[in-house]
Amino acid sequence: MCSDAAPQASANGPGIGACRCLRSDTVTGMSNTTISVGLLGCGNVGGALVTLVAEQNEEVAARTGLDLRIARIAVHSTAKDRGLDIDPSVFTTDAAAVVDDPSIDVVVETIGGIEPARELVLTALRSGKPVITANKELLANHGAELYEAAADAGVDLLFEAAVAGAIPLMRPLRESLIGEPIGRVMGIVNGTTNYILSQMSEHGVSYEAALAEAQSLGYAERDPTADVEGYDAGAKAAIIATIAFGGRVVAGDVYHEGISSITASDINFASRLGFVVKLLAITERVGEQNGQPVVAVRVHPAMIPASHPLASVRDSFNAVFVEGGAAGELMLYGRGAGGRPTASAVFGDLIDAATNKVRGHAGSIGTLVKPVIQPIDDLVSAYYLNLEVTDEPGVLATVASIFGDHKVSIRSMEQEGMGDQARLIFITHQARERDVRATLHELGSLDSVRRIGSMMRVVGES
């Protein structure tokens, strides 16, 4: 037995008697290594992780030789009943004390936000403790600093749960596809918006009604801005781009649009034309400039063909589509949010980090370069455009001539009457974004154009 096994007292209550080194105990007749885990935060994800560790402890020990123990948990209040079968003395309000505790072998961060999470994670890494985090905001803004700290200390920083919940995406990109010439990664990485768009597509409800239902089911927050305006997906896109292309991409590099302007009419028009509307996070390697990769990273609503695999992803599910030069097309699908699914990804990382710690090695994402971020104006795509115009002779010809003046070629057009007005629906051939926006700007100055409706990019066509 380790001589450092005395309980560690603190101002927030007694310690749990954990040793200050990796220990070999006898569990179910085997020699297992005990790993003491310090958990920062015990909300939906943290609480679900505590339960999963308890449920799967014997199975994990049998398969890996690891005896994982949640040794200390930092929370805002120790008085709150979290419904967990765990010794109350494990809880503390002093997160720094958990990180600094020499008996803690691995730190799991689920508190979210940037500070104090950033400082706590850096402290843990610099003291030689592997860290598992589900914090997309932290990684999207300070990932490079954290990756460097982990590499300098020779320990793991794992974050599978930060991007797509239970879907294994980070590990395949970091390991299985490390040598793959990836051209594009695009996906549905926000369950709230996918649920809203699914309800609009399948039941014909308005955006407002679908959002209210999402809130009533707990899919959307009372303030849904981060989800519906694309900020959440944008943070995830930055992380995906960093890992897929080996470049330091931060949240501020990501162009984003949300779904709040999407109407039931847009959904119906898309369906009539053979498309489905989804909020997509898209990361692409589009070239090279002065030896640096040129990367496009964006989040926006898009029309994708109904035959595309992402079109069938419904409700709050997520899916990510990877296009590689050698592997071809791959898709990963599953629950993108929720306490227990997300905790499953955290748990997998915890086992991986604990195994690596016992073996004395750690993974790495390699050297990151600073990529050139392609401006959205340089994007080349097909577009869906929706105009309301006066229904009189010559209007269509005038509109078409303005498209031509800006080198935007029309692939298809539909017209429907609206009394003394008409709605014109266009799908363009591939065009540059700045040219499409210039077209819309000039159209907006015409007396005959009553309203410029939605503009959506068309992606996923072969």
Secondary structure as GFF3:
##gff-version 3
##sequence-region A 1 462
A	DSSP	beta_strand	23	27	.	.	.	ID=ss1
A	DSSP	beta_strand	30	40	.	.	.	ID=ss2
A	DSSP	alpha_helix	44	64	.	.	.	ID=ss3
A	DSSP	beta_strand	66	74	.	.	.	ID=ss4
A	DSSP	three_ten_helix	88	90	.	.	.	ID=ss5
A	DSSP	beta_strand	91	92	.	.	.	ID=ss6
A	DSSP	alpha_helix	95	100	.	.	.	ID=ss7
A	DSSP	beta_strand	106	109	.	.	.	ID=ss8
A	DSSP	alpha_helix	117	126	.	.	.	ID=ss9
A	DSSP	beta_strand	131	133	.	.	.	ID=ss10
A	DSSP	alpha_helix	136	153	.	.	.	ID=ss11
A	DSSP	beta_strand	157	158	.	.	.	ID=ss12
A	DSSP	alpha_helix	161	164	.	.	.	ID=ss13
A	DSSP	alpha_helix	170	171	.	.	.	ID=ss14
A	DSSP	pi_helix	172	176	.	.	.	ID=ss15
A	DSSP	beta_strand	182	188	.	.	.	ID=ss16
A	DSSP	alpha_helix	191	203	.	.	.	ID=ss17
A	DSSP	alpha_helix	207	216	.	.	.	ID=ss18
A	DSSP	alpha_helix	225	228	.	.	.	ID=ss19
A	DSSP	alpha_helix	231	245	.	.	.	ID=ss20
A	DSSP	three_ten_helix	251	253	.	.	.	ID=ss21
A	DSSP	beta_strand	255	256	.	.	.	ID=ss22
A	DSSP	alpha_helix	264	272	.	.	.	ID=ss23
A	DSSP	beta_strand	275	289	.	.	.	ID=ss24
A	DSSP	beta_strand	292	305	.	.	.	ID=ss25
A	DSSP	three_ten_helix	309	312	.	.	.	ID=ss26
A	DSSP	beta_strand	317	324	.	.	.	ID=ss27
A	DSSP	beta_strand	328	335	.	.	.	ID=ss28
A	DSSP	alpha_helix	339	359	.	.	.	ID=ss29
A	DSSP	beta_strand	372	373	.	.	.	ID=ss30
A	DSSP	three_ten_helix	376	378	.	.	.	ID=ss31
A	DSSP	beta_strand	380	390	.	.	.	ID=ss32
A	DSSP	alpha_helix	395	405	.	.	.	ID=ss33
A	DSSP	beta_strand	410	418	.	.	.	ID=ss34
A	DSSP	beta_strand	421	428	.	.	.	ID=ss35
A	DSSP	beta_strand	431	432	.	.	.	ID=ss36
A	DSSP	alpha_helix	433	443	.	.	.	ID=ss37
A	DSSP	beta_strand	449	458	.	.	.	ID=ss38
###
